[in-house]
Amino acid sequence: TLDFALGRLTGLIDKLLVYPDNMRRNLDQLGGLVHSQNVLLALTQAGMSREGAYAAVQRCAMPVWQGEGDFQSLLADDEEVASHLDRTAIADLFDEAHHLRHVDTIFARVFGA
């Protein structure tokens, strides 16, 4: 069974097609919500309680999820968030390099490159 599964996985990876433009479009449709974990952690590190940080992130994320505004702007305009993080700190949390910083290591582990 494992041999079969690995054979299938190998075939899947060998034939995998990646469309970077589509990936970008999909990420952009999320309005920055992919950065919510970074925001949550930064708020707790800035002294906000975990529960308070979660509530603030949810309060700002829900309108974005419903297509009303972008996450970064809503966070920057939120008084409670702004009392812990300034606009520059919030903008820094939206740097995609954070999510990609270990890509080379992961590929080396998976593909032995």
C-alpha positions in Angstrom: 0.0 0.0 0.0 2.8 2.4 0.9 4.6 1.6 -2.4 1.4 2.3 -4.3 0.9 5.6 -2.5 4.5 6.7 -3.0 4.2 5.8 -6.7 1.1 7.9 -7.0 2.7 10.8 -5.2 5.8 10.7 -7.4 3.6 10.8 -10.5 1.7 13.7 -9.0 4.8 15.7 -8.3 6.4 14.9 -11.7 3.3 16.2 -13.5 2.6 19.1 -11.2 2.0 22.4 -13.0 2.4 25.6 -11.1 0.8 28.9 -12.3 2.4 31.7 -10.3 0.0 34.4 -11.7 -3.0 32.3 -10.5 -1.3 31.8 -7.1 -0.8 35.6 -6.8 -4.4 36.3 -7.8 -5.7 33.8 -5.2 -3.6 35.4 -2.5 -4.6 38.9 -3.5 -8.3 37.9 -3.2 -7.8 37.2 0.5 -7.0 40.9 1.2 -4.0 40.1 3.4 -5.7 37.6 5.6 -2.8 35.2 5.2 -0.9 37.4 7.5 -3.3 37.1 10.4 -1.1 34.7 12.4 1.8 37.2 12.2 -0.5 40.0 13.5 -1.8 37.8 16.3 1.7 36.9 17.5 2.9 40.5 17.2 0.0 41.8 19.2 0.7 39.3 22.0 4.4 40.2 21.9 3.4 43.8 22.2 1.6 43.1 25.4 -2.0 42.4 24.4 -3.5 39.3 25.9 -4.0 36.3 23.6 -7.8 36.6 23.9 -7.7 40.3 23.2 -5.4 39.9 20.2 -7.6 37.1 18.8 -10.7 39.3 19.2 -8.9 42.3 17.5 -7.7 40.1 14.6 -11.2 38.6 14.1 -12.8 42.1 14.3 -10.6 43.3 11.5 -10.6 40.1 9.5 -14.3 39.5 9.2 -15.1 42.5 7.0 -12.2 41.5 4.7 -13.6 38.0 4.5 -16.9 39.5 3.4 -15.2 41.6 0.7 -15.2 44.9 2.6 -11.8 46.5 2.8 -8.3 45.2 3.2 -6.8 43.7 6.4 -3.8 45.9 6.8 -5.9 49.1 6.6 -8.5 47.9 9.0 -5.8 46.9 11.5 -4.1 50.3 11.2 -7.4 52.1 11.8 -8.4 49.9 14.8 -7.8 51.9 18.0 -6.9 48.8 20.1 -4.5 47.4 17.6 -2.9 50.9 17.0 -2.3 51.2 20.7 0.1 48.2 20.4 1.4 48.4 16.9 2.0 51.5 14.7 1.4 51.6 11.0 5.0 50.7 10.2 5.0 47.7 12.5 1.7 46.5 10.9 3.1 47.0 7.4 6.2 44.9 8.3 3.9 42.0 9.3 2.6 41.9 5.7 6.0 41.1 4.2 5.6 37.9 2.2 9.3 37.1 2.7 8.4 35.9 6.2 6.4 33.0 4.8 9.0 32.1 2.2 12.2 32.3 4.4 12.5 28.5 4.8 11.6 27.5 1.2 15.1 26.6 0.2 15.6 24.4 3.3 12.3 22.6 2.7 13.1 21.9 -0.9 16.5 20.6 0.0 15.0 18.3 2.6 12.2 17.0 0.3 14.1 16.8 -3.0 17.7 16.3 -1.7 18.9 19.3 -3.7 
